Amino acid sequence: MQLERKIQERGETAVQLKQLLVNVNPTQVHAPLDLEISAVCYDSRKAKPGCLFVAISGFAADGMAFIPAAVAAGAAAVVCERVPETDVPYILVENARSALAYLSDTWFGHPTGELKVIGVTGTNGKTTVTYLIKSILEQTENTRVGLIGTIQNMIGDQVLETERTTPESYELQKLFRSMADAGCGYAVMEVSSHALSLGRVDGVDFAVGVFTNLTEDHLDFHKTMEAYGDAKAELFARCPVSILNRDDPAWTKMRDHAAGTVYTYSTLDDRADLVAKNIRLKSSKVEMEAVIGNDICRLELGIPGQFSVYNALSAVMTVMALGIDLHQAAAALHNAKGVKGRAEVVPTPGCDFTILIDYAHTPDGLENVLRCVKGFAKGRTVVLFGCGGDRDPIKRPIMGAIAAQIADYVVVTSDNPRTEEPGEIIRQILEGMKDTKTPYTVIENRREAIAWVMDHALPDDVIVLAGKGHETYQILGHEKTHLDEREEVAAHLEQMKNKETME
C-alpha cells in the first residue's frame, strides 16, 4: 500500500523522511531522518506545508531557482544537486530527476510491482503496437489493461488526456497506482528516448521491453544517432524479456544491452523466433502467415501498409512471451481496431477521392505511409505535410526529398512551427525537393492548404495529410490553437457541396 494512502487511512499528516529515501542513495543528507513529510512535489507552485520539494531542472530553467518559492510555501526539505542558498533542510543527490522517480515510486507504494508492465520503444509504430497489445491482452486474459502513450492514457476503457509520450515520473507513478487500484493486470506504455535519458522511468519494474525500429528523430536533443540509439537501448537493460525487430539494423545494439531473454521477429530472417511469410498487402488490411517453429498461423490486421506487418508481429510476439498461445493471439489481433491518426481514413461522402490522416512526422514514417498508399492508390498519391519548429532541423530536407521521390504531388505547409518562422522551415523542406521534377505547391497556412488540396483533387486521388495525426491543435509561437483535420475536411466538404448547389 502506498505511503500516501496509508496517511489518509490512519488520519496522519506525514511520514518520516527516511521512509522516502530508501531507494534514493543520496550523496549527503542535511536533514533529520525523522523529519515528517506530507507530500512530494517538483513544481514550486504546488508546494505546500510539510512537502518534500525536488529541484529538477527543465530545458529553460534551473530547478534550484524555485527552492525559495517552495520554502516560502512551506516545504519541509528539498532534494537537489547543489547546496541550496536558502536556509532549509536538504538532501544532495547526483541526479534530481532520477531521485524524483524513486521518491515517487516509494510514495505510491511501488505500483509496478503489482502490474506486468510492457514498455515499447522505437522511432515509429510505438502507439499502434501499444494499442494492439492492449487489445489482445484484454480479449485473451480477461483483465483490465492500462495504457500510457502519445494520444492518451487509459485505465481499462477510461480515457485520460496526456501532454507527452511518457509523463514526468511523479505523474507516471501516480498513474500506475491508479491502474493497480482499478484492477489492471497489465500496463502497456510507450517509452520515449527522452524518458529514458531523463530518468522518468527509473524505478519502474518492466516485465517486457519491445523494440520497433530506429530512424532519424529527436537529434535536437540527442545530437547523434549513436546517442539516440543508446538511449533506446537502455530500456532493454531493465527488462527480463526483450522483443526485437530483427529486420532493423539497430536490433543488435538493443540485443547487446538486453539483460534477459531475447525474442525476435522478422519478415526476412528465418532465424527470428517469429517470421511472417506470404505477406499480402491490401487497401484496407494486411494478411500473412506467422511461423514460429513448426507452428503456422494466419494473421490479419485491419490497418494497411508494410509497417502494419511489423506492428502485428511485434504485438503477437510480445503477448506470446507473456504466455498467450499464437492462435489465441491471432484471433484477438483480427478484432483489433485502427488507431486514431494512424493511416486513418477520413469520411468524404460523395467524393471520388480518398483522404488519410497519419502522424508521420519523421523521414521513415513519411516514407512508410507514402509507400503504403502507392501500393493501392488507383490515382495520384498526394501528400500534404510540414515539419515542427524548435525540433530537429536535419530531417526537414530529408522529408522533402522523400515526399518528392514517392508522391505524385506535394503540398508543403506548416506543422506546429512554434517559435520558428514558418517560411524558414518550409524553405529547409524545399531544399530537399530542388533536384526532383515532382510538382508541388506551398501554402503556409495549414487550414488553407487542406482546402486547396481538396479543391484540386482528381478522381481516385489518395490524399495523405501527414504529421498531425491524433493532434487537434496547431502551435504558433507559444500559443496552441484548435485545429482538427477531421473537422477541416468535413467543413470544407460542406463548402464544396454548397458551391456545387449554387452553380
C-alpha positions in Angstrom: 0.0 0.0 0.0 1.4 3.4 -0.9 2.5 5.9 1.7 0.0 8.5 0.5 -2.9 6.1 1.1 -1.5 5.0 4.5 -1.5 8.6 5.6 -5.1 9.0 4.6 -6.4 5.8 6.2 -4.6 6.4 9.5 -5.6 10.1 9.6 -1.9 11.1 9.7 -0.4 14.1 8.2 3.1 12.9 7.3 5.6 10.1 7.0 9.3 10.2 8.0 11.9 11.3 5.5 13.9 8.0 6.0 10.9 6.1 4.6 11.1 8.0 1.4 14.8 7.8 0.9 15.1 4.0 0.9 15.9 3.8 -2.9 17.3 7.3 -3.5 21.0 6.8 -2.5 21.7 10.4 -1.6 25.3 11.7 -1.5 24.6 13.9 1.5 21.7 14.3 4.0 21.5 17.6 5.8 18.0 17.0 7.2 16.7 15.0 10.2 15.7 11.4 9.0 12.7 11.6 11.3 11.5 14.8 9.6 7.8 14.5 8.8 6.9 14.8 5.1 3.3 15.4 4.0 3.8 15.3 0.2 6.3 15.0 -2.7 6.4 17.7 -5.4 8.7 19.1 -8.1 6.6 22.2 -9.1 7.0 25.0 -6.6 3.5 26.3 -7.5 2.2 23.1 -6.0 4.3 23.2 -2.9 2.5 23.1 0.5 3.4 22.9 4.2 5.4 19.8 5.0 6.2 18.8 1.4 9.5 17.4 0.1 10.4 19.6 -2.9 12.6 18.1 -5.6 14.5 20.7 -7.6 14.7 19.3 -11.1 15.9 21.4 -14.0 13.9 21.9 -17.1 15.1 22.8 -20.6 14.5 26.5 -19.9 15.1 26.9 -16.1 17.2 25.7 -13.3 15.1 23.9 -10.6 17.3 25.4 -7.9 15.9 28.8 -8.7 12.5 27.7 -7.4 13.6 26.5 -4.0 12.9 29.9 -2.3 9.3 29.8 -3.6 8.9 26.2 -2.4 10.3 27.0 1.0 8.0 30.1 1.2 5.0 27.8 0.5 6.1 25.6 3.5 8.4 22.9 2.1 9.9 20.9 4.9 13.0 19.9 3.0 14.4 19.9 -0.6 16.2 17.4 -2.7 18.8 19.0 -5.1 22.1 18.5 -6.9 23.9 21.5 -5.3 23.9 23.1 -1.8 20.9 25.5 -1.7 21.4 29.1 -0.9 18.2 29.2 1.1 18.3 28.0 4.7 16.3 24.8 4.5 17.0 21.1 5.3 18.3 19.5 2.2 19.3 16.2 0.6 22.0 16.2 -2.1 21.8 13.7 -5.0 23.7 13.2 -8.2 20.6 13.3 -10.4 17.5 15.1 -9.1 15.3 13.7 -11.9 16.2 10.1 -11.0 15.7 10.9 -7.3 12.2 12.2 -8.1 11.4 8.9 -9.9 12.5 6.7 -7.0 10.8 9.0 -4.4 7.6 8.9 -6.4 7.8 5.1 -6.8 8.1 4.8 -3.0 5.5 7.4 -2.2 2.9 5.5 -4.3 3.9 2.1 -2.9 5.8 0.7 -5.9 2.8 0.1 -8.0 4.6 -1.5 -10.9 5.3 -4.4 -8.6 1.6 -5.1 -8.8 1.4 -4.9 -12.6 3.1 -6.5 -15.6 4.5 -3.5 -17.4 5.3 -3.7 -21.1 7.4 -0.9 -22.4 7.5 -0.2 -26.2 10.3 2.0 -27.7 11.4 2.9 -31.2 11.0 5.8 -33.6 7.8 4.7 -35.3 5.0 2.3 -34.5 5.0 2.7 -30.7 1.4 3.9 -30.4 -0.1 1.3 -32.7 1.8 -1.5 -31.1 0.7 -0.5 -27.6 -2.9 -0.4 -28.7 -2.6 -3.8 -30.3 -1.0 -5.4 -27.3 -3.7 -3.8 -25.0 -6.5 -5.2 -27.3 -5.0 -8.7 -27.4 -4.5 -8.9 -23.7 -8.0 -7.7 -22.9 -9.5 -10.2 -25.2 -7.4 -13.2 -24.1 -6.6 -12.5 -20.4 -10.0 -11.2 -19.2 -8.4 -8.3 -17.3 -8.3 -4.5 -17.5 -5.2 -3.1 -19.2 -3.7 0.3 -18.6 -2.1 2.3 -21.5 0.3 5.2 -21.4 1.2 7.0 -24.7 1.2 9.8 -27.2 -2.5 10.0 -27.9 -4.0 9.4 -24.5 -3.6 7.4 -21.3 -6.2 4.8 -20.4 -7.2 2.7 -17.4 -9.2 0.0 -19.0 -11.8 1.9 -21.0 -11.4 5.1 -19.1 -9.6 7.8 -21.2 -7.2 10.3 -19.6 -5.6 13.2 -21.6 -1.9 13.3 -21.9 0.6 16.0 -22.8 3.8 14.0 -23.6 4.5 10.4 -24.6 5.9 9.5 -21.2 4.7 11.6 -18.3 7.1 13.0 -15.6 7.9 10.3 -13.1 5.6 11.6 -10.3 2.6 11.6 -12.6 3.7 8.3 -14.1 3.8 6.5 -10.8 0.5 8.1 -9.7 -1.0 6.7 -12.9 0.4 3.2 -12.3 -1.1 3.4 -8.8 -4.5 4.2 -10.2 -4.2 1.3 -12.7 -3.2 -1.2 -10.0 -6.0 0.1 -7.7 -8.5 -0.2 -10.6 -7.7 -3.9 -11.0 -5.4 -3.7 -14.1 -3.3 -6.8 -14.5 -1.1 -5.1 -17.2 0.2 -1.7 -18.2 1.4 -1.1 -21.7 3.4 2.1 -22.3 5.3 4.0 -24.9 8.8 4.7 -23.6 10.4 7.6 -25.3 14.1 8.2 -25.6 13.6 11.4 -23.6 12.0 9.5 -20.7 14.9 7.0 -20.6 17.6 9.8 -20.8 15.8 12.0 -18.2 15.1 9.2 -15.7 11.4 9.4 -15.9 11.1 5.6 -15.9 13.6 4.9 -13.1 12.0 2.7 -10.5 9.6 1.1 -13.0 9.6 -2.7 -13.0 9.3 -3.7 -16.6 8.2 -7.2 -17.5 8.8 -6.9 -21.2 10.6 -4.4 -23.4 9.7 -4.1 -27.1 11.8 -2.5 -29.9 10.1 -1.4 -33.2 12.7 0.4 -35.2 15.3 3.2 -35.2 15.3 6.0 -37.7 16.2 9.7 -37.5 14.3 11.7 -35.0 15.0 13.9 -31.9 18.5 14.8 -32.9 17.9 18.2 -31.5 18.0 16.5 -28.1 20.3 13.5 -28.6 22.6 15.2 -31.2 23.7 11.9 -32.8 22.0 8.7 -33.9 24.5 6.8 -31.8 23.3 8.6 -28.7 19.7 8.3 -29.7 20.1 4.5 -30.1 22.0 4.2 -26.8 19.0 5.9 -25.1 16.5 3.5 -26.6 18.8 0.5 -25.7 18.7 1.5 -22.0 15.1 0.1 -21.8 16.4 -3.5 -22.6 19.0 -3.3 -19.8 16.0 -3.1 -17.4 13.8 -5.9 -18.9 13.9 -9.6 -18.1 12.4 -10.2 -21.6 13.1 -8.2 -24.8 11.2 -8.4 -28.1 13.3 -7.0 -31.0 12.7 -6.3 -34.7 15.4 -8.4 -36.3 15.0 -6.6 -39.6 16.1 -3.2 -38.2 19.9 -2.8 -38.2 19.8 -1.4 -34.7 18.4 -4.6 -33.2 22.0 -5.8 -32.4 22.5 -2.7 -30.2 19.3 -3.5 -28.4 20.3 -7.2 -28.1 23.7 -6.3 -26.7 22.1 -4.2 -23.9 19.4 -6.8 -23.1 19.6 -8.1 -19.6 17.4 -11.2 -20.1 15.8 -13.4 -22.7 15.6 -12.0 -26.2 12.9 -12.9 -28.8 13.0 -11.6 -32.3 10.5 -11.1 -35.2 11.2 -10.7 -38.9 9.8 -10.7 -42.4 13.2 -11.6 -43.9 15.3 -13.7 -41.5 14.2 -17.3 -40.7 16.5 -17.3 -37.6 13.9 -15.0 -35.9 11.6 -16.6 -33.4 8.5 -15.3 -35.2 8.6 -14.9 -39.0 6.0 -13.5 -41.4 5.6 -15.4 -44.7 3.3 -14.9 -47.7 2.6 -11.3 -46.9 -0.4 -9.8 -48.7 -0.8 -6.0 -48.6 -4.3 -4.8 -49.4 -6.0 -1.4 -49.4 -7.7 -2.0 -46.1 -5.6 -4.6 -44.3 -2.6 -6.9 -44.2 -2.6 -10.7 -44.3 0.3 -13.1 -43.6 1.3 -16.5 -42.2 3.1 -16.3 -38.9 5.6 -19.1 -38.4 7.1 -20.0 -35.1 8.9 -23.3 -35.0 6.6 -25.8 -36.6 3.5 -23.8 -35.9 1.9 -21.8 -38.7 -1.0 -19.4 -38.1 -2.8 -16.9 -40.4 -2.6 -13.3 -39.1 -4.8 -10.5 -40.3 -4.8 -6.8 -39.2 -7.2 -4.3 -40.5 -4.6 -1.5 -41.0 -3.0 -1.3 -44.4 0.8 -1.0 -45.1 4.0 -2.9 -44.7 4.5 -1.2 -41.4 1.4 -2.9 -40.1 3.1 -6.3 -40.7 5.8 -5.3 -38.3 3.3 -3.9 -35.8 1.3 -7.1 -35.9 4.4 -9.3 -35.4 5.7 -7.1 -32.6 2.4 -7.3 -30.7 1.9 -11.0 -31.2 5.5 -11.9 -30.2 5.0 -9.8 -27.1 1.9 -11.5 -25.9 3.3 -14.9 -26.7 6.3 -14.0 -24.4 3.6 -13.4 -21.7 2.3 -16.9 -22.2 -0.6 -16.4 -24.7 -1.0 -19.0 -27.5 -0.2 -17.9 -31.0 -3.7 -18.9 -32.3 -5.4 -17.1 -29.5 -3.3 -14.0 -30.2 -4.1 -14.2 -33.9 -7.9 -14.4 -33.3 -7.7 -11.3 -31.0 -5.5 -9.4 -33.5 -8.2 -9.9 -36.1 -10.6 -8.0 -33.9 -8.2 -5.1 -33.1 -9.2 -1.7 -34.4 -7.1 1.0 -36.0 -5.6 3.9 -34.0 -6.7 7.5 -34.4 -4.3 9.4 -36.6 -2.5 6.3 -37.9 -3.5 5.6 -41.6 -6.9 6.9 -40.6 -9.5 7.1 -43.4 -11.5 10.4 -43.1 -15.1 10.2 -44.3 -15.6 12.0 -47.6 -19.1 11.0 -48.7 -19.9 11.7 -52.3 -16.3 12.4 -53.3 -14.2 10.5 -55.8 -11.0 10.9 -53.8 -9.8 9.5 -50.5 -8.2 11.3 -47.6 -6.0 9.6 -45.0 -4.7 11.3 -41.8 -1.3 9.9 -40.5 1.0 11.0 -37.7 4.1 10.5 -39.9 6.4 13.3 -38.8 9.8 11.5 -39.3 11.5 10.6 -42.6 10.9 6.9 -42.1 7.3 7.4 -41.0 6.6 9.6 -44.1 8.2 7.0 -46.4 6.2 4.2 -44.9 2.8 5.8 -45.2 3.5 7.0 -48.8 4.8 3.6 -50.0 1.7 2.1 -48.4 -0.6 4.4 -50.3 1.4 3.9 -53.5 0.7 0.2 -53.2 -3.1 0.6 -53.5 -3.9 4.0 -54.9 -5.6 3.9 -58.3 -4.9 7.6 -58.9 -2.3 10.0 -57.7 -0.6 9.8 -54.3 -0.8 13.4 -52.9 0.9 14.4 -49.6 0.4 17.5 -47.5 3.0 17.9 -44.8 5.2 20.3 -42.8 7.9 19.9 -40.1 7.7 21.0 -36.5 9.5 24.1 -35.3 12.0 24.0 -32.4 12.7 20.4 -33.3 15.4 18.5 -35.3 16.0 20.6 -38.4 18.2 18.0 -40.1 15.2 15.9 -41.1 13.4 18.7 -43.0 15.2 18.4 -46.4 15.2 14.6 -45.9 11.5 14.6 -45.6 11.1 17.0 -48.6 13.2 14.6 -50.7 11.2 11.5 -49.6 7.9 13.3 -50.4 9.1 14.3 -53.8 10.5 10.9 -54.6 7.4 8.9 -53.8 4.4 11.2 -54.1 2.9 12.4 -57.3 2.1 15.8 -55.9 3.3 17.6 -52.8 1.7 20.4 -50.7 4.2 21.9 -48.3 2.7 23.7 -45.3 3.1 24.3 -41.6 3.1 21.7 -38.7 3.5 23.3 -35.3 6.1 25.9 -36.2 6.2 27.0 -32.6 8.7 29.9 -32.2 10.4 29.4 -35.6 9.5 31.4 -38.7 7.2 29.1 -40.7 8.6 30.3 -44.0 12.1 29.3 -43.0 11.0 25.8 -42.0 9.3 25.4 -45.4 12.5 26.7 -47.2 14.5 24.0 -45.5 12.0 21.4 -46.6 12.2 22.6 -50.2 15.9 22.2 -50.2 15.4 18.5 -50.4 13.0 18.8 -53.3 15.0 21.1 -55.6 16.5 18.2 -57.7 13.2 16.5 -58.3 10.6 17.1 -61.0 7.6 16.3 -58.8 5.1 19.2 -58.9 4.4 20.9 -55.6 2.6 23.9 -54.0 3.5 25.9 -50.9 0.7 27.1 -48.7 1.9 28.2 -45.3 -1.5 28.2 -43.5 -2.4 24.6 -42.9 -6.1 25.2 -42.9 -5.9 26.9 -46.3 -3.7 24.1 -47.6 -6.2 21.4 -46.7 -9.0 23.3 -48.5 -6.7 23.8 -51.5 -5.7 20.2 -51.9 -9.3 19.1 -51.7 -10.4 21.7 -54.3 -7.6 20.4 -56.7 -8.1 16.7 -56.1 -8.5 14.4 -59.2 -10.7 11.3 -59.4 -9.1 8.3 -57.5 -6.5 10.5 -55.7 -5.4 9.4 -52.3 -4.5 12.5 -50.2 -2.3 12.0 -47.2 -2.5 14.7 -44.5 0.8 13.9 -42.7 2.3 15.0 -39.4 -0.7 15.9 -37.2 -2.3 12.5 -36.8 -4.2 12.5 -33.5 -3.3 16.1 -32.7 -6.2 18.6 -32.6 -4.1 21.8 -32.4 -1.5 24.0 -34.2 1.2 25.6 -32.1 2.2 29.1 -33.4 4.7 30.9 -31.2 3.8 29.8 -27.7 0.1 29.7 -28.4 -1.8 26.5 -29.0 -4.9 27.0 -31.2 -7.5 24.4 -32.2 -7.0 22.6 -35.5 -8.6 19.2 -36.1 -8.0 18.0 -39.6 -11.2 15.8 -39.5 -13.2 18.9 -38.8 -11.4 20.9 -41.5 -12.2 18.2 -44.1 -15.8 18.0 -43.1 -16.2 21.8 -43.1 -14.7 22.2 -46.5 -16.7 19.3 -47.9 -19.8 21.2 -46.9 -18.5 24.4 -48.6 -17.8 22.3 -51.8 -21.3 20.9 -51.8 -22.8 24.4 -51.2 -20.8 25.8 -54.1 -22.0 23.0 -56.4 -25.6 23.6 -55.4 -25.2 27.4 -56.2 -23.7 26.6 -59.5 
